[in-house]
Amino acid sequence: MAAGQLHKREKLKDRLAFVATLIITVIMLFPILWMLGISLKTRIDALAMPPRWFFRPTLENYKLVFANSDFLHGFENSLIIAVCSLALVLAAGVPAAYALARFKFTRKKDIAFWILSTRMAPPVSVLIPFYLMFRSVGLTDTKFALVIMHVTINLALVIWVMRSFFQEIPRELEEAALIDGCTPLSAFTRIVLPLSANGIVATAILGFVFSWNELMFALVLAGGGAKTAPAFVCNYISYQEIIWGQLAASGVIVSVPVLIFIGMVQKYLVRGLALGALKQ
């Protein structure tokens, strides 16, 4: 009898957990589904009040967005800036994280905290100084300036996340590689990097998403030539009106590369984040 009651309680807990998870999922997905629905509505359906839940879908908004060459140029800029900044931040951040995790040198903790403090500062606090510097050297409205800004923002994230991964790799593995004839550099490239591949992929995903979604620097530092796709989406909002259909369609299009990228490396992301969580 007691075992039966215990079994019923466990089943009730599982059902309550399922219902709670379902409610949270619906709440989290609702803005995305709403945006997708608006992107498939005509102008009249999009402005209807109360909202129309049943309507005839149309792809007209997507056709208008893709017909706009400025948006495609912004999409290309976003891809170039995100990929270049990610490559640079990994090339600089991974060796720096390894140095902080493995080597002993003067004021090591202070340097690590200083790197972290650069991520704590609100980005708007450095916006004006960087704008003045870029303007003085003629780099405003260039992709190079945005790449520098994205590297500056994401470098601390890469260093601190990868530092924790390197610290958990046993030193004995590198010592064994040195005894077998490896140099410190080859031990790093042939032993340490393969073992931390999941962490590198997880960190790369976070860096790519942050760079792709960045808006404030793109609005201030970029004009027409280097404007990114998220900044271009704001063009559908004006004083006179908000073009809801094209605004939602462009939002969906901008979200697709991130979803595809995460879907392609999802298993590495889960492994990397789970490994990092366990190591804490």
BANUKOL-680842 format. One record per residue (C-alpha): residue number from 1; residue in one letter; x, z, y. Coordinates in pm, whole numbers, plus 50000, padded with zeros to 5 digits. Example, Ala and Ser with C-alpha at 12.3 -4.5 7.8 and 13.67 -1.06 7.14 Angstrom:
<pt nuro="1" vonu="A" east="51230" up="50780" north="49550"/>
<pt nuro="2" vonu="S" east="51367" up="50714" north="49894"/>
***
This chain:
<pt nuro="1" vonu="M" east="50000" up="50000" north="50000"/>
<pt nuro="2" vonu="A" east="50280" up="50096" north="50237"/>
<pt nuro="3" vonu="A" east="50470" up="49782" north="50145"/>
<pt nuro="4" vonu="G" east="50160" up="49571" north="50215"/>
<pt nuro="5" vonu="Q" east="50114" up="49725" north="50558"/>
<pt nuro="6" vonu="L" east="50481" up="49673" north="50636"/>
<pt nuro="7" vonu="H" east="50452" up="49309" north="50534"/>
<pt nuro="8" vonu="K" east="50146" up="49263" north="50761"/>
<pt nuro="9" vonu="R" east="50332" up="49419" north="51053"/>
<pt nuro="10" vonu="E" east="50626" up="49186" north="51001"/>
<pt nuro="11" vonu="K" east="50394" up="48885" north="50992"/>
<pt nuro="12" vonu="L" east="50220" up="49006" north="51308"/>
<pt nuro="13" vonu="K" east="50557" up="49044" north="51483"/>
<pt nuro="14" vonu="D" east="50657" up="48692" north="51378"/>
<pt nuro="15" vonu="R" east="50331" up="48548" north="51511"/>
<pt nuro="16" vonu="L" east="50361" up="48735" north="51840"/>
<pt nuro="17" vonu="A" east="50720" up="48615" north="51876"/>
<pt nuro="18" vonu="F" east="50609" up="48258" north="51805"/>
<pt nuro="19" vonu="V" east="50330" up="48278" north="52064"/>
<pt nuro="20" vonu="A" east="50565" up="48430" north="52323"/>
<pt nuro="21" vonu="T" east="50825" up="48160" north="52256"/>
<pt nuro="22" vonu="L" east="50560" up="47889" north="52285"/>
<pt nuro="23" vonu="I" east="50433" up="48025" north="52617"/>
<pt nuro="24" vonu="I" east="50786" up="48048" north="52760"/>
<pt nuro="25" vonu="T" east="50863" up="47695" north="52641"/>
<pt nuro="26" vonu="V" east="50551" up="47556" north="52806"/>
<pt nuro="27" vonu="I" east="50631" up="47736" north="53132"/>
<pt nuro="28" vonu="M" east="50989" up="47605" north="53127"/>
<pt nuro="29" vonu="L" east="50885" up="47248" north="53047"/>
<pt nuro="30" vonu="F" east="50586" up="47233" north="53282"/>
<pt nuro="31" vonu="P" east="50780" up="47120" north="53595"/>
<pt nuro="32" vonu="I" east="50950" up="46843" north="53394"/>
<pt nuro="33" vonu="L" east="50622" up="46727" north="53239"/>
<pt nuro="34" vonu="W" east="50455" up="46740" north="53581"/>
<pt nuro="35" vonu="M" east="50733" up="46524" north="53731"/>
<pt nuro="36" vonu="L" east="50705" up="46279" north="53442"/>
<pt nuro="37" vonu="G" east="50328" up="46260" north="53489"/>
<pt nuro="38" vonu="I" east="50357" up="46196" north="53864"/>
<pt nuro="39" vonu="S" east="50611" up="45921" north="53800"/>
<pt nuro="40" vonu="L" east="50354" up="45739" north="53584"/>
<pt nuro="41" vonu="K" east="50067" up="45765" north="53835"/>
<pt nuro="42" vonu="T" east="49955" up="45527" north="54103"/>
<pt nuro="43" vonu="R" east="49972" up="45640" north="54466"/>
<pt nuro="44" vonu="I" east="49601" up="45731" north="54465"/>
<pt nuro="45" vonu="D" east="49624" up="45928" north="54139"/>
<pt nuro="46" vonu="A" east="49936" up="46111" north="54259"/>
<pt nuro="47" vonu="L" east="49764" up="46228" north="54579"/>
<pt nuro="48" vonu="A" east="49431" up="46311" north="54416"/>
<pt nuro="49" vonu="M" east="49310" up="46667" north="54463"/>
<pt nuro="50" vonu="P" east="49229" up="46834" north="54233"/>
<pt nuro="51" vonu="P" east="49501" up="46676" north="54017"/>
<pt nuro="52" vonu="R" east="49393" up="46412" north="53770"/>
<pt nuro="53" vonu="W" east="49498" up="46507" north="53420"/>
<pt nuro="54" vonu="F" east="49372" up="46183" north="53267"/>
<pt nuro="55" vonu="F" east="49482" up="45856" north="53426"/>
<pt nuro="56" vonu="R" east="49603" up="45506" north="53339"/>
<pt nuro="57" vonu="P" east="49986" up="45521" north="53332"/>
<pt nuro="58" vonu="T" east="50190" up="45264" north="53522"/>
<pt nuro="59" vonu="L" east="50561" up="45181" north="53544"/>
<pt nuro="60" vonu="E" east="50533" up="45049" north="53899"/>
<pt nuro="61" vonu="N" east="50723" up="45345" north="54047"/>
<pt nuro="62" vonu="Y" east="51017" up="45286" north="53811"/>
<pt nuro="63" vonu="K" east="51020" up="44914" north="53898"/>
<pt nuro="64" vonu="L" east="51038" up="44997" north="54269"/>
<pt nuro="65" vonu="V" east="51320" up="45247" north="54216"/>
<pt nuro="66" vonu="F" east="51528" up="45007" north="54005"/>
<pt nuro="67" vonu="A" east="51463" up="44729" north="54256"/>
<pt nuro="68" vonu="N" east="51634" up="44940" north="54521"/>
<pt nuro="69" vonu="S" east="52003" up="44845" north="54517"/>
<pt nuro="70" vonu="D" east="52096" up="45157" north="54717"/>
<pt nuro="71" vonu="F" east="51967" up="45382" north="54439"/>
<pt nuro="72" vonu="L" east="52165" up="45192" north="54175"/>
<pt nuro="73" vonu="H" east="52474" up="45220" north="54395"/>
<pt nuro="74" vonu="G" east="52415" up="45595" north="54425"/>
<pt nuro="75" vonu="F" east="52372" up="45618" north="54048"/>
<pt nuro="76" vonu="E" east="52706" up="45441" north="54000"/>
<pt nuro="77" vonu="N" east="52871" up="45675" north="54252"/>
<pt nuro="78" vonu="S" east="52737" up="45981" north="54069"/>
<pt nuro="79" vonu="L" east="52875" up="45858" north="53739"/>
<pt nuro="80" vonu="I" east="53219" up="45776" north="53881"/>
<pt nuro="81" vonu="I" east="53247" up="46105" north="54070"/>
<pt nuro="82" vonu="A" east="53128" up="46318" north="53777"/>
<pt nuro="83" vonu="V" east="53359" up="46151" north="53522"/>
<pt nuro="84" vonu="C" east="53666" up="46151" north="53749"/>
<pt nuro="85" vonu="S" east="53620" up="46510" north="53865"/>
<pt nuro="86" vonu="L" east="53560" up="46625" north="53507"/>
<pt nuro="87" vonu="A" east="53878" up="46454" north="53384"/>
<pt nuro="88" vonu="L" east="54085" up="46607" north="53664"/>
<pt nuro="89" vonu="V" east="53939" up="46954" north="53629"/>
<pt nuro="90" vonu="L" east="54004" up="46957" north="53253"/>
<pt nuro="91" vonu="A" east="54357" up="46820" north="53297"/>
<pt nuro="92" vonu="A" east="54440" up="47096" north="53545"/>
<pt nuro="93" vonu="G" east="54216" up="47377" north="53420"/>
<pt nuro="94" vonu="V" east="54293" up="47380" north="53046"/>
<pt nuro="95" vonu="P" east="54675" up="47422" north="53082"/>
<pt nuro="96" vonu="A" east="54620" up="47678" north="53360"/>
<pt nuro="97" vonu="A" east="54382" up="47875" north="53136"/>
<pt nuro="98" vonu="Y" east="54637" up="47864" north="52853"/>
<pt nuro="99" vonu="A" east="54910" up="47993" north="53086"/>
<pt nuro="100" vonu="L" east="54690" up="48283" north="53199"/>
<pt nuro="101" vonu="A" east="54600" up="48366" north="52840"/>
<pt nuro="102" vonu="R" east="54947" up="48347" north="52684"/>
<pt nuro="103" vonu="F" east="55230" up="48397" north="52932"/>
<pt nuro="104" vonu="K" east="55337" up="48705" north="53124"/>
<pt nuro="105" vonu="F" east="55435" up="48663" north="53488"/>
<pt nuro="106" vonu="T" east="55422" up="48855" north="53812"/>
<pt nuro="107" vonu="R" east="55076" up="48930" north="53961"/>
<pt nuro="108" vonu="K" east="54903" up="48753" north="53675"/>
<pt nuro="109" vonu="K" east="54583" up="48958" north="53709"/>
<pt nuro="110" vonu="D" east="54574" up="48907" north="54084"/>
<pt nuro="111" vonu="I" east="54604" up="48531" north="54042"/>
<pt nuro="112" vonu="A" east="54327" up="48530" north="53780"/>
<pt nuro="113" vonu="F" east="54099" up="48730" north="54009"/>
<pt nuro="114" vonu="W" east="54178" up="48504" north="54304"/>
<pt nuro="115" vonu="I" east="54079" up="48202" north="54098"/>
<pt nuro="116" vonu="L" east="53752" up="48372" north="54005"/>
<pt nuro="117" vonu="S" east="53687" up="48469" north="54367"/>
<pt nuro="118" vonu="T" east="53692" up="48101" north="54468"/>
<pt nuro="119" vonu="R" east="53385" up="48055" north="54245"/>
<pt nuro="120" vonu="M" east="53213" up="48363" north="54389"/>
<pt nuro="121" vonu="A" east="53223" up="48235" north="54746"/>
<pt nuro="122" vonu="P" east="52910" up="48042" north="54846"/>
<pt nuro="123" vonu="P" east="52994" up="47671" north="54871"/>
<pt nuro="124" vonu="V" east="52834" up="47651" north="55216"/>
<pt nuro="125" vonu="S" east="53107" up="47881" north="55350"/>
<pt nuro="126" vonu="V" east="53372" up="47610" north="55292"/>
<pt nuro="127" vonu="L" east="53154" up="47315" north="55382"/>
<pt nuro="128" vonu="I" east="53240" up="47290" north="55751"/>
<pt nuro="129" vonu="P" east="53619" up="47346" north="55710"/>
<pt nuro="130" vonu="F" east="53637" up="47079" north="55440"/>
<pt nuro="131" vonu="Y" east="53425" up="46843" north="55647"/>
<pt nuro="132" vonu="L" east="53661" up="46881" north="55945"/>
<pt nuro="133" vonu="M" east="53967" up="46829" north="55725"/>
<pt nuro="134" vonu="F" east="53824" up="46519" north="55559"/>
<pt nuro="135" vonu="R" east="53719" up="46379" north="55896"/>
<pt nuro="136" vonu="S" east="54066" up="46432" north="56042"/>
<pt nuro="137" vonu="V" east="54225" up="46226" north="55762"/>
<pt nuro="138" vonu="G" east="53947" up="45967" north="55745"/>
<pt nuro="139" vonu="L" east="53810" up="46065" north="55404"/>
<pt nuro="140" vonu="T" east="53448" up="46130" north="55496"/>
<pt nuro="141" vonu="D" east="53199" up="45911" north="55312"/>
<pt nuro="142" vonu="T" east="53443" up="45843" north="55029"/>
<pt nuro="143" vonu="K" east="53415" up="45914" north="54658"/>
<pt nuro="144" vonu="F" east="53765" up="46063" north="54667"/>
<pt nuro="145" vonu="A" east="53650" up="46344" north="54898"/>
<pt nuro="146" vonu="L" east="53358" up="46430" north="54671"/>
<pt nuro="147" vonu="V" east="53584" up="46429" north="54365"/>
<pt nuro="148" vonu="I" east="53814" up="46678" north="54539"/>
<pt nuro="149" vonu="M" east="53519" up="46901" north="54624"/>
<pt nuro="150" vonu="H" east="53381" up="46893" north="54270"/>
<pt nuro="151" vonu="V" east="53723" up="46975" north="54126"/>
<pt nuro="152" vonu="T" east="53752" up="47265" north="54370"/>
<pt nuro="153" vonu="I" east="53415" up="47403" north="54264"/>
<pt nuro="154" vonu="N" east="53450" up="47361" north="53887"/>
<pt nuro="155" vonu="L" east="53816" up="47450" north="53841"/>
<pt nuro="156" vonu="A" east="53755" up="47826" north="53838"/>
<pt nuro="157" vonu="L" east="53476" up="47784" north="53583"/>
<pt nuro="158" vonu="V" east="53698" up="47585" north="53346"/>
<pt nuro="159" vonu="I" east="53992" up="47824" north="53378"/>
<pt nuro="160" vonu="W" east="53792" up="48139" north="53313"/>
<pt nuro="161" vonu="V" east="53584" up="48001" north="53026"/>
<pt nuro="162" vonu="M" east="53881" up="47843" north="52850"/>
<pt nuro="163" vonu="R" east="54098" up="48150" north="52908"/>
<pt nuro="164" vonu="S" east="53865" up="48358" north="52692"/>
<pt nuro="165" vonu="F" east="53881" up="48096" north="52414"/>
<pt nuro="166" vonu="F" east="54262" up="48083" north="52417"/>
<pt nuro="167" vonu="Q" east="54288" up="48462" north="52412"/>
<pt nuro="168" vonu="E" east="54096" up="48479" north="52084"/>
<pt nuro="169" vonu="I" east="54317" up="48228" north="51902"/>
<pt nuro="170" vonu="P" east="54570" up="48428" north="51693"/>
<pt nuro="171" vonu="R" east="54922" up="48406" north="51832"/>
<pt nuro="172" vonu="E" east="55053" up="48404" north="51475"/>
<pt nuro="173" vonu="L" east="54937" up="48043" north="51437"/>
<pt nuro="174" vonu="E" east="55156" up="47931" north="51727"/>
<pt nuro="175" vonu="E" east="55448" up="48144" north="51605"/>
<pt nuro="176" vonu="A" east="55420" up="47983" north="51262"/>
<pt nuro="177" vonu="A" east="55421" up="47639" north="51423"/>
<pt nuro="178" vonu="L" east="55736" up="47728" north="51622"/>
<pt nuro="179" vonu="I" east="55908" up="47845" north="51303"/>
<pt nuro="180" vonu="D" east="55817" up="47511" north="51142"/>
<pt nuro="181" vonu="G" east="55997" up="47326" north="51420"/>
<pt nuro="182" vonu="C" east="55728" up="47266" north="51680"/>
<pt nuro="183" vonu="T" east="55812" up="47297" north="52046"/>
<pt nuro="184" vonu="P" east="55584" up="47515" north="52264"/>
<pt nuro="185" vonu="L" east="55424" up="47198" north="52400"/>
<pt nuro="186" vonu="S" east="55358" up="47047" north="52056"/>
<pt nuro="187" vonu="A" east="55223" up="47383" north="51932"/>
<pt nuro="188" vonu="F" east="54980" up="47377" north="52223"/>
<pt nuro="189" vonu="T" east="54871" up="47017" north="52168"/>
<pt nuro="190" vonu="R" east="54870" up="47017" north="51786"/>
<pt nuro="191" vonu="I" east="54751" up="47371" north="51708"/>
<pt nuro="192" vonu="V" east="54579" up="47535" north="52005"/>
<pt nuro="193" vonu="L" east="54384" up="47242" north="52148"/>
<pt nuro="194" vonu="P" east="54221" up="47134" north="51817"/>
<pt nuro="195" vonu="L" east="54117" up="47495" north="51747"/>
<pt nuro="196" vonu="S" east="53957" up="47522" north="52091"/>
<pt nuro="197" vonu="A" east="53781" up="47184" north="52079"/>
<pt nuro="198" vonu="N" east="53432" up="47338" north="52075"/>
<pt nuro="199" vonu="G" east="53514" up="47546" north="52380"/>
<pt nuro="200" vonu="I" east="53655" up="47244" north="52565"/>
<pt nuro="201" vonu="V" east="53343" up="47040" north="52489"/>
<pt nuro="202" vonu="A" east="53109" up="47322" north="52598"/>
<pt nuro="203" vonu="T" east="53309" up="47366" north="52919"/>
<pt nuro="204" vonu="A" east="53311" up="46991" north="52981"/>
<pt nuro="205" vonu="I" east="52933" up="46978" north="52951"/>
<pt nuro="206" vonu="L" east="52891" up="47256" north="53205"/>
<pt nuro="207" vonu="G" east="53135" up="47087" north="53441"/>
<pt nuro="208" vonu="F" east="52965" up="46749" north="53408"/>
<pt nuro="209" vonu="V" east="52619" up="46895" north="53469"/>
<pt nuro="210" vonu="F" east="52735" up="47090" north="53775"/>
<pt nuro="211" vonu="S" east="52907" up="46783" north="53917"/>
<pt nuro="212" vonu="W" east="52616" up="46549" north="53843"/>
<pt nuro="213" vonu="N" east="52359" up="46780" north="54002"/>
<pt nuro="214" vonu="E" east="52563" up="46869" north="54311"/>
<pt nuro="215" vonu="L" east="52364" up="46794" north="54627"/>
<pt nuro="216" vonu="M" east="52487" up="46984" north="54933"/>
<pt nuro="217" vonu="F" east="52835" up="46829" north="54961"/>
<pt nuro="218" vonu="A" east="52692" up="46485" north="54887"/>
<pt nuro="219" vonu="L" east="52444" up="46519" north="55173"/>
<pt nuro="220" vonu="V" east="52706" up="46633" north="55426"/>
<pt nuro="221" vonu="L" east="53026" up="46453" north="55321"/>
<pt nuro="222" vonu="A" east="52878" up="46123" north="55205"/>
<pt nuro="223" vonu="G" east="52700" up="45863" north="55415"/>
<pt nuro="224" vonu="G" east="52584" up="45533" north="55273"/>
<pt nuro="225" vonu="G" east="52900" up="45431" north="55088"/>
<pt nuro="226" vonu="A" east="52955" up="45736" north="54868"/>
<pt nuro="227" vonu="K" east="52605" up="45879" north="54852"/>
<pt nuro="228" vonu="T" east="52519" up="46004" north="54505"/>
<pt nuro="229" vonu="A" east="52192" up="45964" north="54317"/>
<pt nuro="230" vonu="P" east="52065" up="46323" north="54378"/>
<pt nuro="231" vonu="A" east="52126" up="46273" north="54752"/>
<pt nuro="232" vonu="F" east="51949" up="45939" north="54746"/>
<pt nuro="233" vonu="V" east="51640" up="46099" north="54588"/>
<pt nuro="234" vonu="C" east="51593" up="46288" north="54915"/>
<pt nuro="235" vonu="N" east="51531" up="45956" north="55091"/>
<pt nuro="236" vonu="Y" east="51179" up="45954" north="54950"/>
<pt nuro="237" vonu="I" east="51102" up="46261" north="55164"/>
<pt nuro="238" vonu="S" east="51049" up="46189" north="55533"/>
<pt nuro="239" vonu="Y" east="50864" up="46329" north="55832"/>
<pt nuro="240" vonu="Q" east="50581" up="46083" north="55791"/>
<pt nuro="241" vonu="E" east="50518" up="46115" north="55418"/>
<pt nuro="242" vonu="I" east="50648" up="46199" north="55075"/>
<pt nuro="243" vonu="I" east="50648" up="45907" north="54834"/>
<pt nuro="244" vonu="W" east="50560" up="46117" north="54532"/>
<pt nuro="245" vonu="G" east="50558" up="45844" north="54270"/>
<pt nuro="246" vonu="Q" east="50904" up="45705" north="54345"/>
<pt nuro="247" vonu="L" east="51039" up="46054" north="54413"/>
<pt nuro="248" vonu="A" east="50933" up="46167" north="54065"/>
<pt nuro="249" vonu="A" east="51051" up="45843" north="53901"/>
<pt nuro="250" vonu="S" east="51397" up="45872" north="54058"/>
<pt nuro="251" vonu="G" east="51410" up="46237" north="53952"/>
<pt nuro="252" vonu="V" east="51337" up="46138" north="53591"/>
<pt nuro="253" vonu="I" east="51602" up="45863" north="53601"/>
<pt nuro="254" vonu="V" east="51865" up="46100" north="53742"/>
<pt nuro="255" vonu="S" east="51788" up="46353" north="53466"/>
<pt nuro="256" vonu="V" east="51830" up="46104" north="53181"/>
<pt nuro="257" vonu="P" east="52216" up="46080" north="53173"/>
<pt nuro="258" vonu="V" east="52249" up="46458" north="53155"/>
<pt nuro="259" vonu="L" east="51996" up="46479" north="52870"/>
<pt nuro="260" vonu="I" east="52170" up="46197" north="52681"/>
<pt nuro="261" vonu="F" east="52512" up="46357" north="52731"/>
<pt nuro="262" vonu="I" east="52392" up="46698" north="52611"/>
<pt nuro="263" vonu="G" east="52211" up="46540" north="52316"/>
<pt nuro="264" vonu="M" east="52526" up="46357" north="52205"/>
<pt nuro="265" vonu="V" east="52741" up="46672" north="52203"/>
<pt nuro="266" vonu="Q" east="52473" up="46932" north="52135"/>
<pt nuro="267" vonu="K" east="52629" up="47061" north="51817"/>
<pt nuro="268" vonu="Y" east="52961" up="47120" north="51993"/>
<pt nuro="269" vonu="L" east="52783" up="47294" north="52281"/>
<pt nuro="270" vonu="V" east="52600" up="47535" north="52049"/>
<pt nuro="271" vonu="R" east="52917" up="47608" north="51851"/>
<pt nuro="272" vonu="G" east="53120" up="47658" north="52166"/>
<pt nuro="273" vonu="L" east="52874" up="47888" north="52339"/>
<pt nuro="274" vonu="A" east="52809" up="48085" north="52018"/>
<pt nuro="275" vonu="L" east="53182" up="48122" north="51960"/>
<pt nuro="276" vonu="G" east="53233" up="48240" north="52316"/>
<pt nuro="277" vonu="A" east="52947" up="48488" north="52282"/>
<pt nuro="278" vonu="L" east="53086" up="48633" north="51961"/>
<pt nuro="279" vonu="K" east="53427" up="48666" north="52113"/>
<pt nuro="280" vonu="Q" east="53293" up="48877" north="52396"/>
***
